[in-house]
Amino acid sequence: MAERTTVRLPEDLLYRANRKAAAEGRTLTSLIEDGLRWIVTEKPRVTSRRRVLPRISQAGGGAMPGIDFTDSATFQEIVDLDYIGRLKNFN
């Protein structure tokens, strides 16, 4: 049996929740139910992963040979590839 209750939500959160429910073609109640079910469902704790640091040259303590930090396009590509790799391992 479903119970009725009153909850107080910040106005902006309620507005965004109503918009999301409408965009998904569902009721605000079903959106709140799904959110609460997700929160109260016990999930296995995520074990902390060892942080992967960028490779450092053993010779002088700087970046590995071939990495030119004055070339911003190459540097941005390295950062983007690292980010994509971390996203793939996020799950």
Beta strands, then each sheet from edge to edge (+ up, - down):
end
